[in-house]
Amino acid sequence: MTSAEPVPPAGPRTGEVQASVLAALQLVEDARYRDSRRRRKLQRARVLAERAVADRRLARDQTED
């Protein structure tokens, strides 16, 4: 090797590794955010269904008396 040849890198470039790690963390955060919105929608739907069942039971019980 002469002084005109470039020195090969010792290992992976840290900039590329950091960028991919940051991108992976962003994907995880995005998934958590989307999941929490979905969970809220499911919880709201469950509450509405429970209310509907309770209303039907009350109506049924009132008509039986």
BELLIN-V846732 format. One record per run of one state. SS is the DSSP state (@ for helix, = for strand, . for the rest). FROM is the first residue (numbers start at 1). TO is the last residue. If there is no record, write none. Layout:
ss=SS from=FROM to=TO
ss=SS from=FROM to=TO
This chain:
ss=. from=1 to=13
ss=@ from=14 to=64
ss=. from=65 to=65
